[in-house]
Amino acid sequence: MVGKVYLVGAGPGDPDLITVKGLRCLQQADVILYDRLVNPELLQQAKSGAQLVYCGKLPQYHTMKQETINHFLVKYAKKGYQVVRLKGGDPFVFGRGGEEAEE
């Protein structure tokens, strides 16, 4: 069984600015990998039992290397989970959305 990975932009900080489809993905996800720019209120939308994985980065300090994040996205999807990579803003502007999608 193969799951699916959704790259979801959380918007510019206001939790009301996430798209309807992005919110739906977030509410149905089994695993959510999120960065430091995501408003914590959005994580309250996760379904009960969803695994929340923090993978935020600061200049000069990365909680998790990009290669590790990519590995987790694939690992959880191969286990059949619905995975959301929740990123502040747009995942393809200044983000690694392209790299994560390729993985």
N, C-alpha and C positions, 0 to 999 in steps of 0.2 A: 504494500500500500504506500503510495507516494502522496505527501502533503503538498502544500502550496505556500509560497512566500509572497507577501505583499509588502511593497515599499510604500510607506504612508508618510506624507508630510503633515506635521502637526500644526503648521501655520506659524505665524509670527509671535506666538505667546498666549494670545487670548484663546481659551479652549472652545469658544463659540465659533472660531474661524476654521475648524477642521471641516473637510468635506463630509457630506452625508455618507458617501461610499467609504471614506476613510474611517469614520466612526463605526460603521457597520462591521468593517473588517476587524477593528479593535475590539468590538464587543463579542465577536465570534472566535477570536484567536485563542489557541491553546498556549502559545508562547509569544511574548512580546519582548523584543530587544529594543531598548530605548536609550536615547542620548541625553545629555545634560540640559539641552535647550528645550526639552519637552515640558510643558506645564504639568505639574504633578496631578492636577485635577483630571486630566485626560486618563490617567492610569486608573482612576476610580471607575472608569467605564468598562474596565476589563471584566470578563465573566468570572464568576467564582471558580477558584482552582487554577486559573491561568498562571503560568510561570512568568514572572517579571524578571528580566535580566538587564541590569544596568551596564551600559558599555560606553559611558560618556568619556569625552576627551577634553583636556585643557591644554593650552600651549605648554609644551615641555613635559606634560604628564598625561599618559594614556592609561586609563583603567584596563583597557583591553586593546591589543593590537588589531589592526584591520584584518589581518589574515585570520585571527581567532574569531572575529565577528563573522567573517565569511564562512568559516568552518561550521560555526553554530547554526547559521541559516540553513546550510545544506544538511547538516546532521539531523536537525529537528524535522525538516521536510521529509527526509528519507524514512523517518520513523512514522510518517503519516500525519504529522501535526500541521495545523494551520498556523503559520508563523507571520507575525507582523514585525517589520523593522520600522520603528516609529522614530522619525527624525524631526528635529525642529526645523521650521521653514519648509522649503521644497527640497526633497531628497536628491534632486539632480542639480541644484544650484549650490555651489561650494561644498557639496556633499559627495559621498562616494556611491551614490545611487547607481551610476553606470557600472562601476566595478562590482558592486554587490549583485546587480542584475546578471552580469556575465557569469558570476560564480554559480 
